[in-house]
Amino acid sequence: MKYSVSIEIDRPLDEVVEKFDNSENLFKWMEGLQKYEHLSGEPGKPGAKTRLLFQMGKRKIEMIETITVRNLPDEFSATYEAKGVFNIVKNLFKPLDNNRTLCTNDQEFQFKGFMKVMGFLMPGAFKKQSLQYLKKFKEFVENTENS
């Protein structure tokens, strides 16, 4: 399953990317994120691995992030592996006029086992969650001072 979601943020590219690139900020806009633990590689660089732990209602979801591309301010891409799910994410940032930024999030999901059923029956839920994270990120960036 592949899809793309985008949002315009009313802030300049450098400010958007700076806030996106700070792992401490993830807790401010990624709803459900409980833990962000570096595992290996140079933090923030291609090949680095990080464990993310989410609480989604009563479910705990653990995933491993592996950075694949770090070409900021243009692109940050990574893979995310969880039980039954392999997710390839490409985050693209493009400056717009009037100090605005377009954030695009390209997603590709590969499912195994029971998650194949979930992906087939509820593809909209995955896209909705991705868009929700983008909206929360936009809100965070637009409502906090540039540090």
N, C-alpha and C positions, 0 to 999 in steps of 0.2 A: 504494500500500500504506500503510495506516494501522494504528497500534497504540499502546498505552500501557503503560508499566511504572512501578511504584511501589515505594518502599522506606521503611521507618520508620527514622529515625536517632535514637539515644538521646542527643540534645543539643537544647538550646533553639533556636528559630527564628533568633534573632539570630546565634548562633554558626555555625549551618549556612550562613546566607546570607553572612555575612562571609567564610567560607572558600571558598564557591562564587564569590564576586564578585572574588576576588583571582586575577588571571591567572597569577601566579607559581605558584600552587598546582596549576594544571592539570597540570604535569609530574609532580606527586606522585600523581595518581590516574588520569590518562588514558594508559593503557598505549600505547606506540608513538609518543607525541607527541615530535617532535624539535625543532620550531621553532614559535614563535608571534610573528608579525611584523605590527605595526600598519601598515596601508596608507593609510587616509584617515579623515576625520571625527574627532570628539572621542572618544578612547578610552572604551569602556564605555557610550557613549550610542547611541540609535537612529540608524541611518545609518552608523555606524562600520564599516569593513571591516578584516578581519585575515586574513592568510595563515597557514594551519596546515599543517605538514608532518608526516606520519605515516610510520613504518616499520612495515609489517605483514608480518612474515616477510621475504620477499625483495622484496616490493612496496613502492614509495614511493607515497603518496597525498597529493596536494596539494589543499587545498580553501580556498575563500574564505568566511569567515563574515561575514554582514551582520546586525548587531543590528537587530531590528524592534520589540521592546518591552522596556523596562527599567522595571518597576514593582515594584522590590524593597521590602519583603521577600516580595511575593506571586508575582511572575512575572518571568522573563527568557526572552525568545524571540528566535530568530535563524533565518536560513536558511544553509545550507551547500551550496556548489556545487563539485562535482568532476566529472571526466570521466564523462559519461553519467548523473550523479546530481544531482538537486535535492532537498534535504532541508529540511523545515520542522520546527523543534523548539521546543516550548513546555515550559519548566521551571516547575513550580508548586511552591510551598512553603506548607505549612499547619501551624500549630502544633497539637500534640496535648497531651493531659494528661501530667503527670509530666515536663515539660521534654523532650518528644520532638517530632520534626518529621516530617511526611509529605512526601516528595519524589516528585513525579510527573513523568514525562517522556513527553509526547505527541509522536509522530513521524509525519510524512507524507513518504513517498518518492515521487518522480516519476523514472522511468527513461527513458533513451534508448539506442538502439543495443544493443550487446551486454549492457549492464547490465539491459535489460528481461528478458533471458533469465535472468540471475542472480537478479533480483528474483522472477521466477516460479518458478524451480527451488529457490531457497534462502531463502524468506521468513523462516524460523526463525533463520537465521544473523544477520540484521539485528537481530531482537528480542533474541537471545542476547547480541550485542555491546552493545546499549543497556543491558541488565540488568547485564552485567559491569561497565560503567562506573559504574552506580549503586552496585553492591556495593563497588567500589574507592573510590568517593567516601565511602560510609558508613564504611568501614574507616579511611580517612584522617581523617575528622572525629572519629570516636569515639576514635581512638588518638593524637591530637595535642592538646597543650594549647592553649587559646584564647589567642591573642596580642593 
